[in-house]
Amino acid sequence: MIKDTDARAQEGIRLASTKANEADQHAIDAGNKAQVAQQTATTATNRLTTVEQVVGNIDQYKAATQTEIRFRPGQTVLSQNAKSALDEIATPLKSQRGYIIEVQGFSAGHGTAAIATSQKMADSVVRYLVLNHDIPVYRIYVVGMGNAPVQTADEQGGKAKRMSGGRVEISLLKNDLEQLATTSNAPVPASQDQAAQPK
């Protein structure tokens, strides 16, 4: 009788110990899941903050690169050097978003003739970008400036001057949309159950 009672007591102790261990393990698992949930919530909050900042700046474009293409007097056809310069601008854009391209043509001469020539030069740049690099037309802003004075980087005194011959200024501007895409694709912490010049 005593032996039976002792055996039952030992079995009860063993079961109680097992249940206590299971309870401890459940508590540990719950703590781990809570920690992962907190990390996920923090990541989501950080992403939301980034998205809000990016969306707030979506219309604010900043100059990324500026390129000058020169034309011989009276010419509106792109030289091989000009095409190579445009290739360098356009090739990296194939996988990018959040950019626009400003194309401004400048021509020697006077009046409407200069405006028409500058527009033709600018159009030749746009045509090359669209046909050869599939740049969407809606991303390009083009204008013929005629013989309007232009500012060059090597000028002294900061005064604009009129150029001889023709030239087109290409400005690549970007906003924060690419940053938004990068943020959206960032990994989220796994749950505890899943963790393991012309020629």
C-alpha positions as a Markdown table, in Angstrom:
| # | Residue | x | y | z |
|---|---|---|---|---|
| 1 | Met | 0.0 | 0.0 | 0.0 |
| 2 | Ile | 2.8 | 2.4 | 1.0 |
| 3 | Lys | 4.7 | 1.5 | -2.2 |
| 4 | Asp | 1.6 | 2.2 | -4.4 |
| 5 | Thr | 1.1 | 5.5 | -2.7 |
| 6 | Asp | 4.7 | 6.4 | -3.1 |
| 7 | Ala | 4.6 | 5.5 | -6.8 |
| 8 | Arg | 1.5 | 7.6 | -7.4 |
| 9 | Ala | 3.2 | 10.5 | -5.6 |
| 10 | Gln | 6.3 | 10.2 | -7.7 |
| 11 | Glu | 4.2 | 10.0 | -10.9 |
| 12 | Gly | 2.3 | 13.1 | -9.7 |
| 13 | Ile | 5.5 | 14.9 | -9.1 |
| 14 | Arg | 6.8 | 13.9 | -12.5 |
| 15 | Leu | 3.7 | 15.1 | -14.3 |
| 16 | Ala | 3.7 | 18.3 | -12.4 |
| 17 | Ser | 7.3 | 18.9 | -13.3 |
| 18 | Thr | 6.6 | 18.1 | -17.0 |
| 19 | Lys | 3.7 | 20.5 | -17.0 |
| 20 | Ala | 5.9 | 23.2 | -15.4 |
| 21 | Asn | 8.6 | 22.7 | -18.0 |
| 22 | Glu | 6.0 | 22.9 | -20.8 |
| 23 | Ala | 4.6 | 26.1 | -19.2 |
| 24 | Asp | 8.1 | 27.6 | -19.1 |
| 25 | Gln | 8.7 | 26.7 | -22.8 |
| 26 | His | 5.3 | 28.3 | -23.8 |
| 27 | Ala | 6.3 | 31.4 | -21.9 |
| 28 | Ile | 9.7 | 31.5 | -23.7 |
| 29 | Asp | 8.0 | 31.0 | -27.1 |
| 30 | Ala | 5.5 | 33.7 | -26.3 |
| 31 | Gly | 8.3 | 36.0 | -25.3 |
| 32 | Asn | 10.2 | 35.3 | -28.5 |
| 33 | Lys | 7.0 | 35.9 | -30.6 |
| 34 | Ala | 6.4 | 39.2 | -28.8 |
| 35 | Gln | 9.9 | 40.3 | -29.5 |
| 36 | Val | 9.6 | 39.5 | -33.2 |
| 37 | Ala | 6.2 | 41.3 | -33.3 |
| 38 | Gln | 7.8 | 44.3 | -31.7 |
| 39 | Gln | 10.6 | 44.2 | -34.3 |
| 40 | Thr | 8.1 | 43.9 | -37.1 |
| 41 | Ala | 6.1 | 46.8 | -35.7 |
| 42 | Thr | 9.2 | 49.0 | -35.5 |
| 43 | Thr | 10.2 | 48.1 | -39.0 |
| 44 | Ala | 6.7 | 48.9 | -40.3 |
| 45 | Thr | 6.7 | 52.3 | -38.4 |
| 46 | Asn | 10.1 | 53.1 | -39.9 |
| 47 | Arg | 8.9 | 52.3 | -43.4 |
| 48 | Leu | 5.8 | 54.4 | -42.9 |
| 49 | Thr | 7.9 | 57.3 | -41.8 |
| 50 | Thr | 10.1 | 56.9 | -44.9 |
| 51 | Val | 7.1 | 56.6 | -47.2 |
| 52 | Glu | 5.6 | 59.7 | -45.8 |
| 53 | Gln | 8.8 | 61.6 | -46.3 |
| 54 | Val | 9.2 | 60.4 | -49.8 |
| 55 | Val | 5.7 | 61.1 | -50.8 |
| 56 | Gly | 6.0 | 64.6 | -49.4 |
| 57 | Asn | 9.0 | 65.1 | -51.7 |
| 58 | Ile | 7.7 | 63.3 | -54.7 |
| 59 | Asp | 7.5 | 66.5 | -56.8 |
| 60 | Gln | 10.8 | 67.8 | -55.7 |
| 61 | Tyr | 13.4 | 66.9 | -58.3 |
| 62 | Lys | 17.1 | 67.4 | -57.9 |
| 63 | Ala | 19.7 | 67.7 | -60.6 |
| 64 | Ala | 21.6 | 64.4 | -60.9 |
| 65 | Thr | 23.7 | 65.0 | -64.0 |
| 66 | Gln | 24.1 | 67.7 | -66.7 |
| 67 | Thr | 25.4 | 67.1 | -70.1 |
| 68 | Glu | 26.1 | 69.5 | -73.0 |
| 69 | Ile | 25.9 | 68.5 | -76.7 |
| 70 | Arg | 27.4 | 70.8 | -79.2 |
| 71 | Phe | 26.4 | 71.2 | -82.9 |
| 72 | Arg | 28.3 | 72.7 | -85.8 |
| 73 | Pro | 26.8 | 76.0 | -87.0 |
| 74 | Gly | 23.7 | 75.2 | -89.1 |
| 75 | Gln | 23.7 | 71.5 | -88.2 |
| 76 | Thr | 20.9 | 69.7 | -86.3 |
| 77 | Val | 22.2 | 66.2 | -86.7 |
| 78 | Leu | 23.7 | 64.3 | -83.8 |
| 79 | Ser | 27.4 | 63.5 | -84.1 |
| 80 | Gln | 28.8 | 60.2 | -82.9 |
| 81 | Asn | 30.2 | 61.9 | -79.8 |
| 82 | Ala | 26.8 | 63.3 | -79.1 |
| 83 | Lys | 25.2 | 59.8 | -79.4 |
| 84 | Ser | 27.8 | 58.3 | -77.1 |
| 85 | Ala | 27.1 | 61.0 | -74.5 |
| 86 | Leu | 23.4 | 60.3 | -74.7 |
| 87 | Asp | 24.0 | 56.6 | -74.4 |
| 88 | Glu | 25.8 | 57.2 | -71.1 |
| 89 | Ile | 22.9 | 59.2 | -69.8 |
| 90 | Ala | 20.1 | 56.8 | -70.9 |
| 91 | Thr | 21.5 | 53.3 | -70.4 |
| 92 | Pro | 21.4 | 53.4 | -66.6 |
| 93 | Leu | 17.8 | 54.6 | -66.6 |
| 94 | Lys | 16.3 | 51.4 | -68.0 |
| 95 | Ser | 15.6 | 50.0 | -64.6 |
| 96 | Gln | 15.0 | 53.3 | -62.8 |
| 97 | Arg | 12.0 | 55.4 | -61.8 |
| 98 | Gly | 11.4 | 58.8 | -60.4 |
| 99 | Tyr | 13.3 | 60.9 | -63.0 |
| 100 | Ile | 12.7 | 63.5 | -65.7 |
| 101 | Ile | 14.9 | 64.8 | -68.4 |
| 102 | Glu | 15.1 | 68.5 | -69.3 |
| 103 | Val | 16.3 | 69.2 | -72.9 |
| 104 | Gln | 17.0 | 72.8 | -73.8 |
| 105 | Gly | 18.3 | 73.8 | -77.3 |
| 106 | Phe | 20.3 | 77.0 | -77.9 |
| 107 | Ser | 21.1 | 78.4 | -81.3 |
| 108 | Ala | 23.1 | 81.3 | -82.8 |
| 109 | Gly | 21.1 | 83.7 | -85.0 |
| 110 | His | 18.1 | 85.9 | -84.3 |
| 111 | Gly | 14.4 | 85.7 | -83.9 |
| 112 | Thr | 12.2 | 82.9 | -85.0 |
| 113 | Ala | 14.9 | 81.3 | -87.1 |
| 114 | Ala | 17.1 | 80.8 | -84.1 |
| 115 | Ile | 14.2 | 79.4 | -82.1 |
| 116 | Ala | 13.3 | 76.9 | -84.9 |
| 117 | Thr | 16.9 | 75.7 | -85.2 |
| 118 | Ser | 17.3 | 75.3 | -81.4 |
| 119 | Gln | 14.0 | 73.3 | -81.3 |
| 120 | Lys | 15.3 | 71.0 | -84.1 |
| 121 | Met | 18.5 | 70.3 | -82.2 |
| 122 | Ala | 16.6 | 69.6 | -79.0 |
| 123 | Asp | 14.1 | 67.4 | -80.9 |
| 124 | Ser | 17.0 | 65.4 | -82.4 |
| 125 | Val | 18.2 | 64.6 | -78.8 |
| 126 | Val | 14.7 | 63.6 | -77.7 |
| 127 | Arg | 14.2 | 61.4 | -80.8 |
| 128 | Tyr | 17.4 | 59.6 | -80.1 |
| 129 | Leu | 16.5 | 59.0 | -76.4 |
| 130 | Val | 13.0 | 57.7 | -77.3 |
| 131 | Leu | 13.9 | 55.6 | -80.3 |
| 132 | Asn | 17.2 | 54.2 | -79.2 |
| 133 | His | 16.7 | 53.8 | -75.4 |
| 134 | Asp | 12.9 | 53.6 | -75.0 |
| 135 | Ile | 12.8 | 56.6 | -72.7 |
| 136 | Pro | 9.1 | 57.4 | -72.1 |
| 137 | Val | 8.1 | 60.7 | -73.8 |
| 138 | Tyr | 6.3 | 61.8 | -70.7 |
| 139 | Arg | 9.6 | 61.9 | -68.8 |
| 140 | Ile | 11.1 | 64.4 | -71.2 |
| 141 | Tyr | 10.6 | 68.2 | -71.2 |
| 142 | Val | 11.9 | 69.9 | -74.3 |
| 143 | Val | 12.1 | 73.6 | -75.3 |
| 144 | Gly | 14.0 | 75.5 | -78.0 |
| 145 | Met | 15.5 | 78.6 | -76.4 |
| 146 | Gly | 16.7 | 80.3 | -79.6 |
| 147 | Asn | 19.7 | 82.5 | -79.0 |
| 148 | Ala | 18.9 | 83.1 | -75.3 |
| 149 | Pro | 22.1 | 83.7 | -73.2 |
| 150 | Val | 23.2 | 80.6 | -71.3 |
| 151 | Gln | 25.5 | 80.2 | -68.3 |
| 152 | Thr | 28.5 | 78.0 | -68.7 |
| 153 | Ala | 30.6 | 76.4 | -66.0 |
| 154 | Asp | 33.9 | 78.0 | -67.0 |
| 155 | Glu | 32.6 | 81.6 | -67.3 |
| 156 | Gln | 34.3 | 84.3 | -65.2 |
| 157 | Gly | 32.2 | 86.8 | -63.3 |
| 158 | Gly | 29.1 | 84.7 | -63.4 |
| 159 | Lys | 27.6 | 86.5 | -66.4 |
| 160 | Ala | 25.7 | 84.6 | -69.1 |
| 161 | Lys | 26.7 | 84.9 | -72.7 |
| 162 | Arg | 25.5 | 83.9 | -76.1 |
| 163 | Met | 27.3 | 80.9 | -77.7 |
| 164 | Ser | 28.4 | 80.5 | -81.3 |
| 165 | Gly | 27.1 | 77.5 | -83.1 |
| 166 | Gly | 24.4 | 75.4 | -81.4 |
| 167 | Arg | 24.2 | 73.4 | -78.2 |
| 168 | Val | 21.7 | 71.4 | -76.2 |
| 169 | Glu | 21.7 | 71.1 | -72.5 |
| 170 | Ile | 20.4 | 67.8 | -71.0 |
| 171 | Ser | 19.6 | 67.8 | -67.3 |
| 172 | Leu | 18.7 | 64.6 | -65.6 |
| 173 | Leu | 16.6 | 65.2 | -62.5 |
| 174 | Lys | 15.5 | 62.7 | -59.9 |
| 175 | Asn | 13.1 | 62.6 | -56.9 |
| 176 | Asp | 12.8 | 60.1 | -54.1 |
| 177 | Leu | 10.7 | 57.5 | -55.8 |
| 178 | Glu | 13.6 | 55.1 | -56.3 |
| 179 | Gln | 14.3 | 55.3 | -52.5 |
| 180 | Leu | 10.6 | 54.4 | -51.9 |
| 181 | Ala | 10.9 | 51.3 | -54.1 |
| 182 | Thr | 14.0 | 50.2 | -52.3 |
| 183 | Thr | 12.3 | 50.7 | -48.9 |
| 184 | Ser | 9.2 | 48.8 | -50.0 |
| 185 | Asn | 11.4 | 45.8 | -51.1 |
| 186 | Ala | 13.3 | 45.6 | -47.9 |
| 187 | Pro | 12.9 | 42.3 | -46.0 |
| 188 | Val | 10.6 | 42.1 | -43.0 |
| 189 | Pro | 11.8 | 40.1 | -39.9 |
| 190 | Ala | 10.4 | 36.6 | -40.0 |
| 191 | Ser | 7.9 | 35.3 | -37.4 |
| 192 | Gln | 9.1 | 32.9 | -34.8 |
| 193 | Asp | 7.3 | 30.1 | -36.6 |
| 194 | Gln | 9.2 | 30.9 | -39.9 |
| 195 | Ala | 12.6 | 31.7 | -38.5 |
| 196 | Ala | 15.2 | 29.1 | -39.2 |
| 197 | Gln | 32.4 | 67.0 | -78.8 |
| 198 | Pro | 31.2 | 66.8 | -82.8 |
| 199 | Lys | 33.3 | 64.9 | -85.4 |
